[in-house]
Amino acid sequence: MIIFRKVLALAFAAGLGSTTLAFAGGMTPEQQADARTKVETAVALANIAKADKDGEAMLVAARMLAEAGPVAEQGAKMKDGKPVLMDTGKMANMAKEMGADAKKADAVASKATSSGETARSDGYWYYSCDSYNNCQWIYAGY
């Protein structure tokens, strides 16, 4: 029975590992960790900027999200089987409305539009919590 449990645990771990690699979008573990940290920080900064009506902070958050890749809106329902993604161009325009430097905001907005919204197009980041309330940003490939 103990051997069966060990084999089962190894099979589960191997399956989990291969799933993680498949969803990593070709990123190394270090790249994925760096991108996850950038997404966590940028989303938190965007939320703070919105609450404080801080245009410069919103502009930084938009720039960070554009570099990290597509990020699904937290709590938004899927539309046509696809997540609703945070729009860095709209975030840059919002930053301008909040008083951020107009030239910088326009540059971020045009970069977001011209580059197809984000630097990555092979997947997206989404926020997930397990049954123990362990929550994290996860990258899911298309």
MDTraj code that builds the backbone (N, CA, C; nanometers):
import mdtraj as md
import numpy as np

residues = "MET ILE ILE PHE ARG LYS VAL LEU ALA LEU ALA PHE ALA ALA GLY LEU GLY SER THR THR LEU ALA PHE ALA GLY GLY MET THR PRO GLU GLN GLN ALA ASP ALA ARG THR LYS VAL GLU THR ALA VAL ALA LEU ALA ASN ILE ALA LYS ALA ASP LYS ASP GLY GLU ALA MET LEU VAL ALA ALA ARG MET LEU ALA GLU ALA GLY PRO VAL ALA GLU GLN GLY ALA LYS MET LYS ASP GLY LYS PRO VAL LEU MET ASP THR GLY LYS MET ALA ASN MET ALA LYS GLU MET GLY ALA ASP ALA LYS LYS ALA ASP ALA VAL ALA SER LYS ALA THR SER SER GLY GLU THR ALA ARG SER ASP GLY TYR TRP TYR TYR SER CYS ASP SER TYR ASN ASN CYS GLN TRP ILE TYR ALA GLY TYR".split()
xyz = np.array([
    [0.0819, -0.1190, 0.0000],
    [0.0000, 0.0000, 0.0000],
    [0.0865, 0.1257, 0.0000],
    [0.1973, 0.1229, 0.0742],
    [0.2854, 0.2385, 0.0793],
    [0.3478, 0.2631, -0.0576],
    [0.3866, 0.1560, -0.1266],
    [0.4458, 0.1697, -0.2591],
    [0.3436, 0.2303, -0.3551],
    [0.2197, 0.1849, -0.3462],
    [0.1145, 0.2382, -0.4322],
    [0.0971, 0.3886, -0.4102],
    [0.1009, 0.4326, -0.2851],
    [0.0870, 0.5749, -0.2538],
    [0.2031, 0.6548, -0.3124],
    [0.3251, 0.5984, -0.3013],
    [0.4413, 0.6686, -0.3556],
    [0.4309, 0.6804, -0.5071],
    [0.3895, 0.5726, -0.5738],
    [0.3747, 0.5749, -0.7190],
    [0.2669, 0.6758, -0.7582],
    [0.1573, 0.6756, -0.6857],
    [0.0492, 0.7697, -0.7122],
    [0.0963, 0.9144, -0.6913],
    [0.1710, 0.9384, -0.5853],
    [0.2225, 1.0728, -0.5579],
    [0.3190, 1.1174, -0.6670],
    [0.4064, 1.0271, -0.7120],
    [0.5004, 1.0605, -0.8194],
    [0.4270, 1.0889, -0.9502],
    [0.3255, 1.0094, -0.9805],
    [0.2483, 1.0309, -1.1031],
    [0.1777, 1.1660, -1.0986],
    [0.1218, 1.2001, -0.9833],
    [0.0548, 1.3288, -0.9672],
    [0.1543, 1.4431, -0.9838],
    [0.2702, 1.4307, -0.9201],
    [0.3722, 1.5348, -0.9288],
    [0.4217, 1.5517, -1.0717],
    [0.4410, 1.4409, -1.1421],
    [0.4864, 1.4483, -1.2816],
    [0.3806, 1.5147, -1.3684],
    [0.2551, 1.4824, -1.3459],
    [0.1465, 1.5448, -1.4220],
    [0.1349, 1.6918, -1.3926],
    [0.1506, 1.7290, -1.2673],
    [0.1444, 1.8688, -1.2291],
    [0.2598, 1.9460, -1.2906],
    [0.3764, 1.8881, -1.2893],
    [0.4928, 1.9534, -1.3480],
    [0.4772, 1.9749, -1.4966],
    [0.4260, 1.8752, -1.5673],
    [0.4103, 1.8918, -1.7114],
    [0.3006, 1.9930, -1.7439],
    [0.1979, 2.0003, -1.6611],
    [0.0928, 2.1003, -1.6813],
    [0.1490, 2.2400, -1.6606],
    [0.2313, 2.2571, -1.5579],
    [0.2905, 2.3872, -1.5308],
    [0.3761, 2.4309, -1.6481],
    [0.4575, 2.3398, -1.7024],
    [0.5418, 2.3749, -1.8155],
    [0.4586, 2.4086, -1.9383],
    [0.3507, 2.3355, -1.9587],
    [0.2664, 2.3613, -2.0753],
    [0.2003, 2.4983, -2.0658],
    [0.1658, 2.5399, -1.9464],
    [0.0989, 2.6681, -1.9282],
    [0.1968, 2.7829, -1.9117],
    [0.3245, 2.7542, -1.9029],
    [0.4218, 2.8586, -1.8767],
    [0.4488, 2.9452, -1.9981],
    [0.3937, 2.9105, -2.1137],
    [0.4115, 2.9924, -2.2324],
    [0.5547, 2.9978, -2.2801],
    [0.6289, 2.8905, -2.2564],
    [0.7672, 2.8852, -2.3009],
    [0.8630, 2.9632, -2.2125],
    [0.8166, 3.0149, -2.1004],
    [0.9031, 3.0900, -2.0105],
    [0.9816, 2.9948, -1.9213],
    [1.1026, 3.0333, -1.8864],
    [1.1781, 2.9583, -1.7872],
    [1.1125, 2.9841, -1.6518],
    [1.1406, 2.9007, -1.5534],
    [1.0823, 2.9264, -1.4207],
    [1.1190, 3.0653, -1.3660],
    [1.2409, 3.1103, -1.3933],
    [1.2827, 3.2424, -1.3460],
    [1.2040, 3.3527, -1.4168],
    [1.1865, 3.3387, -1.5483],
    [1.1096, 3.4373, -1.6233],
    [0.9643, 3.4400, -1.5776],
    [0.9099, 3.3223, -1.5518],
    [0.7715, 3.3159, -1.5065],
    [0.7571, 3.3806, -1.3692],
    [0.8518, 3.3562, -1.2805],
    [0.8456, 3.4169, -1.1465],
    [0.8576, 3.5686, -1.1556],
    [0.9480, 3.6173, -1.2408],
    [0.9631, 3.7617, -1.2577],
    [0.8362, 3.8242, -1.3151],
    [0.7788, 3.7592, -1.4166],
    [0.6560, 3.8111, -1.4778],
    [0.5410, 3.8081, -1.3782],
    [0.5299, 3.7014, -1.2991],
    [0.4232, 3.6922, -1.1985],
    [0.4356, 3.8068, -1.0980],
    [0.5572, 3.8343, -1.0538],
    [0.5793, 3.9432, -0.9587],
    [0.5407, 4.0763, -1.0216],
    [0.5739, 4.0945, -1.1489],
    [0.5394, 4.2181, -1.2185],
    [0.3874, 4.2325, -1.2291],
    [0.3185, 4.1232, -1.2605],
    [0.1723, 4.1275, -1.2716],
    [0.1104, 4.1596, -1.1353],
    [0.1542, 4.0897, -1.0304],
    [0.1008, 4.1146, -0.8959],
    [0.1186, 4.2614, -0.8563],
    [0.2391, 4.3124, -0.8794],
    [0.2708, 4.4497, -0.8410],
    [0.1900, 4.5490, -0.9237],
    [0.1840, 4.5269, -1.0538],
    [0.1133, 4.6203, -1.1426],
    [-0.0360, 4.6247, -1.1132],
    [-0.0968, 4.5093, -1.0899],
    [-0.2406, 4.5077, -1.0594],
    [-0.2671, 4.5782, -0.9264],
    [-0.1827, 4.5514, -0.8274],
    [-0.1994, 4.6191, -0.6987],
    [-0.1812, 4.7701, -0.7147],
    [-0.0805, 4.8099, -0.7920],
    [-0.0561, 4.9523, -0.8146],
    [-0.1727, 5.0167, -0.8892],
    [-0.2280, 4.9479, -0.9869],
    [-0.3432, 5.0011, -1.0609],
    [-0.4627, 5.0204, -0.9680],
    [-0.4848, 4.9259, -0.8780],
    [-0.5959, 4.9379, -0.7829],
    [-0.5753, 5.0559, -0.6886],
    [-0.4516, 5.0736, -0.6420],
    [-0.4208, 5.1866, -0.5538],
    [-0.4360, 5.3179, -0.6299],
    [-0.3837, 5.3210, -0.7532],
    [-0.3916, 5.4426, -0.8346],
    [-0.5363, 5.4821, -0.8606],
    [-0.6208, 5.3829, -0.8873],
    [-0.7623, 5.4119, -0.9122],
    [-0.8285, 5.4685, -0.7863],
    [-0.7980, 5.4070, -0.6713],
    [-0.8584, 5.4529, -0.5459],
    [-0.8100, 5.5924, -0.5072],
    [-0.6805, 5.6197, -0.5310],
    [-0.6223, 5.7487, -0.4931],
    [-0.6284, 5.8523, -0.6042],
    [-0.6800, 5.8111, -0.7210],
    [-0.6846, 5.8988, -0.8381],
    [-0.5455, 5.9547, -0.8692],
    [-0.4477, 5.8629, -0.8727],
    [-0.3077, 5.8968, -0.8972],
    [-0.2699, 5.8576, -1.0398],
    [-0.2656, 5.9553, -1.1285],
    [-0.2389, 5.9303, -1.2688],
    [-0.1010, 5.8731, -1.2964],
    [0.0007, 5.9236, -1.2271],
    [0.1370, 5.8742, -1.2502],
    [0.1493, 5.7268, -1.2108],
    [0.0872, 5.6892, -1.0996],
    [0.0913, 5.5489, -1.0572],
    [0.0164, 5.4605, -1.1576],
    [-0.0952, 5.5094, -1.2101],
    [-0.1710, 5.4334, -1.3089],
    [-0.0881, 5.4140, -1.4363],
    [-0.0133, 5.5163, -1.4738],
    [0.0706, 5.5085, -1.5925],
    [0.1802, 5.4037, -1.5751],
    [0.2408, 5.3994, -1.4592],
    [0.3433, 5.2984, -1.4302],
    [0.2809, 5.1586, -1.4343],
    [0.1634, 5.1434, -1.3761],
    [0.0952, 5.0135, -1.3767],
    [0.0640, 4.9690, -1.5194],
    [0.0178, 5.0598, -1.6032],
    [-0.0132, 5.0259, -1.7425],
    [0.1114, 4.9825, -1.8164],
    [0.2212, 5.0524, -1.7954],
    [0.3478, 5.0181, -1.8594],
    [0.3938, 4.8786, -1.8157],
    [0.3832, 4.8498, -1.6872],
    [0.4253, 4.7196, -1.6348],
    [0.3396, 4.6069, -1.6914],
    [0.2089, 4.6290, -1.6978],
    [0.1194, 4.5254, -1.7496],
    [0.1416, 4.5004, -1.8978],
    [0.1736, 4.6042, -1.9717],
    [0.2003, 4.5877, -2.1143],
    [0.3231, 4.5008, -2.1368],
    [0.4201, 4.5089, -2.0478],
    [0.5413, 4.4277, -2.0585],
    [0.5188, 4.2841, -2.0139],
    [0.4346, 4.2641, -1.9141],
    [0.4163, 4.1307, -1.8557],
    [0.3309, 4.0394, -1.9420],
    [0.2435, 4.0951, -2.0198],
    [0.1569, 4.0125, -2.1028],
    [0.0116, 4.0342, -2.0691],
    [-0.0774, 3.9745, -2.1439],
    [-0.2205, 3.9928, -2.1179],
    [-0.2580, 3.9477, -1.9766],
    [-0.3404, 4.0265, -1.9114],
    [-0.3844, 3.9961, -1.7754],
    [-0.5364, 4.0016, -1.7715],
    [-0.5974, 3.8946, -1.7262],
    [-0.7432, 3.8886, -1.7161],
    [-0.7909, 3.9765, -1.6008],
    [-0.9020, 4.0447, -1.6245],
    [-0.9647, 4.1258, -1.5198],
    [-1.0097, 4.0329, -1.4080],
    [-0.9759, 4.0680, -1.2851],
    [-1.0188, 3.9873, -1.1719],
    [-1.1694, 3.9962, -1.1563],
    [-1.2336, 3.8817, -1.1451],
    [-1.3772, 3.8768, -1.1223],
    [-1.4627, 3.8931, -1.2464],
    [-1.4022, 3.9201, -1.3610],
    [-1.4806, 3.9371, -1.4842],
    [-1.5159, 3.8005, -1.5427],
    [-1.6351, 3.7902, -1.5956],
    [-1.6804, 3.6662, -1.6593],
    [-1.6165, 3.6523, -1.7965],
    [-1.6033, 3.5288, -1.8421],
    [-1.5498, 3.5023, -1.9758],
    [-1.6515, 3.5487, -2.0795],
    [-1.6027, 3.5980, -2.1940],
    [-1.6891, 3.6369, -2.3053],
    [-1.6476, 3.5566, -2.4269],
    [-1.7395, 3.4807, -2.4817],
    [-1.7129, 3.3959, -2.5982],
    [-1.5968, 3.3004, -2.5727],
    [-1.5871, 3.2501, -2.4505],
    [-1.4825, 3.1543, -2.4154],
    [-1.3458, 3.2152, -2.3917],
    [-1.3370, 3.3478, -2.3920],
    [-1.2099, 3.4160, -2.3702],
    [-1.2219, 3.5091, -2.2509],
    [-1.1116, 3.5305, -2.1811],
    [-1.1183, 3.6206, -2.0651],
    [-1.1271, 3.7659, -2.1085],
    [-1.1826, 3.8472, -2.0223],
    [-1.1825, 3.9917, -2.0427],
    [-1.0472, 4.0399, -1.9906],
    [-0.9677, 4.0974, -2.0796],
    [-0.8318, 4.1380, -2.0441],
    [-0.8269, 4.2839, -2.0014],
    [-0.7333, 4.3140, -1.9127],
    [-0.7107, 4.4520, -1.8731],
    [-0.6564, 4.5254, -1.9958],
    [-0.7063, 4.6436, -2.0221],
    [-0.6693, 4.7218, -2.1387],
    [-0.5707, 4.8304, -2.0970],
    [-0.4419, 4.8119, -2.1317],
    [-0.3409, 4.9089, -2.0901],
    [-0.3572, 5.0421, -2.1614],
    [-0.4133, 5.0413, -2.2813],
    [-0.4405, 5.1674, -2.3505],
    [-0.5433, 5.2498, -2.2754],
    [-0.6499, 5.1848, -2.2304],
    [-0.7517, 5.2555, -2.1511],
    [-0.6936, 5.3023, -2.0179],
    [-0.6051, 5.2190, -1.9604],
    [-0.5414, 5.2584, -1.8344],
    [-0.4567, 5.3837, -1.8540],
    [-0.3855, 5.3922, -1.9669],
    [-0.3033, 5.5094, -1.9955],
    [-0.3910, 5.6329, -2.0135],
    [-0.5036, 5.6182, -2.0825],
    [-0.5965, 5.7309, -2.0990],
    [-0.6560, 5.7722, -1.9644],
    [-0.6850, 5.6742, -1.8788],
    [-0.7364, 5.7035, -1.7454],
    [-0.6308, 5.7796, -1.6652],
    [-0.5047, 5.7393, -1.6824],
    [-0.3950, 5.8077, -1.6123],
    [-0.3892, 5.9541, -1.6540],
    [-0.4070, 5.9803, -1.7835],
    [-0.4055, 6.1180, -1.8337],
    [-0.5201, 6.1977, -1.7720],
    [-0.6386, 6.1362, -1.7634],
    [-0.7540, 6.2035, -1.7028],
    [-0.7301, 6.2329, -1.5554],
    [-0.6456, 6.1516, -1.4913],
    [-0.6147, 6.1713, -1.3491],
    [-0.4997, 6.2689, -1.3278],
    [-0.4454, 6.3228, -1.4373],
    [-0.3420, 6.4245, -1.4232],
    [-0.2005, 6.3813, -1.4582],
    [-0.1833, 6.2626, -1.5122],
    [-0.0496, 6.2182, -1.5527],
    [-0.0036, 6.2983, -1.6733],
    [0.1254, 6.3021, -1.6957],
    [0.1828, 6.3715, -1.8105],
    [0.1184, 6.3192, -1.9385],
    [0.0596, 6.4084, -2.0158],
    [-0.0153, 6.3700, -2.1359],
    [0.0732, 6.3018, -2.2397],
    [0.1944, 6.3510, -2.2605],
    [0.2840, 6.2914, -2.3602],
    [0.3201, 6.1475, -2.3222],
    [0.3502, 6.1274, -2.1949],
    [0.3842, 5.9927, -2.1491],
    [0.2637, 5.8992, -2.1619],
    [0.1475, 5.9485, -2.1248],
    [0.0262, 5.8668, -2.1328],
    [-0.0057, 5.8316, -2.2777],
    [0.0079, 5.9286, -2.3674],
    [-0.0179, 5.9018, -2.5093],
    [0.0820, 5.8007, -2.5646],
    [0.2067, 5.8082, -2.5200],
    [0.3086, 5.7137, -2.5660],
    [0.2749, 5.5720, -2.5210],
    [0.2321, 5.5568, -2.3971],
    [0.1946, 5.4236, -2.3467],
    [0.0704, 5.3741, -2.4202],
    [-0.0271, 5.4613, -2.4396],
    [-0.1510, 5.4219, -2.5084],
    [-0.1232, 5.3812, -2.6520],
    [-0.0389, 5.4561, -2.7231],
    [-0.0103, 5.4213, -2.8631],
    [0.0734, 5.2950, -2.8723],
    [0.1628, 5.2750, -2.7773],
    [0.2433, 5.1522, -2.7758],
    [0.1542, 5.0308, -2.7527],
    [0.0577, 5.0447, -2.6631],
    [-0.0342, 4.9344, -2.6340],
    [-0.1171, 4.9010, -2.7567],
    [-0.1617, 5.0028, -2.8289],
    [-0.2453, 4.9811, -2.9468],
    [-0.1642, 4.9246, -3.0627],
    [-0.0451, 4.9797, -3.0862],
    [0.0343, 4.9372, -3.2017],
    [0.0946, 4.7989, -3.1836],
    [0.1191, 4.7580, -3.0601],
    [0.1823, 4.6283, -3.0383],
    [0.0802, 4.5177, -3.0157],
    [-0.0446, 4.5453, -3.0403],
    [-0.1460, 4.4428, -3.0178],
    [-0.1773, 4.4262, -2.8708],
    [-0.1619, 4.5305, -2.7930],
    [-0.1976, 4.5402, -2.6522],
    [-0.0860, 4.4941, -2.5591],
    [-0.0177, 4.3839, -2.5843],
    [0.0841, 4.3380, -2.4907],
    [0.2013, 4.2768, -2.5642],
    [0.3072, 4.2534, -2.4891],
    [0.4273, 4.1942, -2.5468],
    [0.4085, 4.0454, -2.5772],
    [0.3179, 3.9784, -2.5103],
    [0.2960, 3.8344, -2.5284],
    [0.1583, 3.8108, -2.5893],
    [0.1490, 3.7077, -2.6699],
    [0.0186, 3.6761, -2.7290],
    [-0.0098, 3.5266, -2.7253],
    [0.0699, 3.4507, -2.6504],
    [0.0533, 3.3057, -2.6462],
    [-0.0281, 3.2585, -2.5262],
    [-0.0816, 3.3507, -2.4493],
    [-0.1603, 3.3142, -2.3322],
    [-0.1964, 3.4384, -2.2531],
    [-0.2343, 3.4186, -2.1270],
    [-0.2725, 3.5310, -2.0421],
    [-0.2556, 3.4924, -1.8964],
    [-0.2449, 3.5919, -1.8116],
    [-0.2379, 3.5739, -1.6670],
    [-0.3784, 3.5819, -1.6091],
    [-0.4090, 3.4948, -1.5146],
    [-0.5372, 3.5030, -1.4439],
    [-0.5144, 3.4740, -1.2963],
    [-0.6030, 3.5264, -1.2141],
    [-0.5920, 3.5124, -1.0689],
    [-0.6755, 3.3940, -1.0249],
    [-0.6132, 3.3039, -0.9497],
    [-0.6819, 3.1816, -0.9084],
    [-0.6567, 3.1531, -0.7612],
    [-0.7606, 3.1054, -0.6952],
    [-0.7499, 3.0655, -0.5546],
    [-0.7932, 2.9198, -0.5415],
    [-0.7201, 2.8436, -0.4605],
    [-0.7588, 2.7048, -0.4392],
    [-0.8538, 2.6958, -0.3195],
    [-0.8921, 2.5752, -0.2847],
    [-0.9907, 2.5563, -0.1778],
    [-0.9363, 2.5946, -0.0400],
    [-0.8048, 2.6137, -0.0293],
    [-0.7445, 2.6555, 0.0978],
    [-0.7173, 2.8057, 0.1008],
    [-0.7696, 2.8778, 0.0024],
    [-0.7515, 3.0226, -0.0112],
    [-0.6074, 3.0631, -0.0384],
    [-0.5331, 2.9734, -0.1031],
    [-0.4007, 3.0090, -0.1532],
    [-0.4226, 3.0671, -0.2913],
    [-0.3927, 3.1945, -0.3071],
    [-0.4212, 3.2630, -0.4330],
    [-0.2918, 3.3075, -0.4996],
    [-0.2915, 3.3020, -0.6324],
    [-0.1761, 3.3470, -0.7084],
    [-0.2145, 3.3747, -0.8528],
    [-0.1279, 3.4473, -0.9220],
    [-0.1450, 3.4713, -1.0644],
    [-0.0849, 3.3533, -1.1373],
    [-0.1597, 3.3003, -1.2341],
    [-0.1176, 3.1824, -1.3099],
    [-0.1200, 3.2188, -1.4584],
    [-0.0201, 3.1700, -1.5310],
    [-0.0142, 3.1945, -1.6752],
    [-0.0713, 3.0757, -1.7479],
    [-0.1730, 3.1002, -1.8285],
    [-0.2359, 2.9930, -1.9065],
    [-0.2109, 3.0175, -2.0547],
    [-0.1541, 2.9215, -2.1215],
    [-0.1290, 2.9337, -2.2647],
    [-0.2556, 2.9035, -2.3431],
    [-0.2620, 2.9598, -2.4614],
    [-0.3781, 2.9350, -2.5494],
    [-0.3627, 2.8013, -2.6168],
])
top = md.Topology()
chain = top.add_chain()
for i, resn in enumerate(residues, 1):
    res = top.add_residue(resn, chain, resSeq=i)
    for name in ("N", "CA", "C"):
        top.add_atom(name, md.element.get_by_symbol(name[0]), res)
traj = md.Trajectory(xyz[None], top)
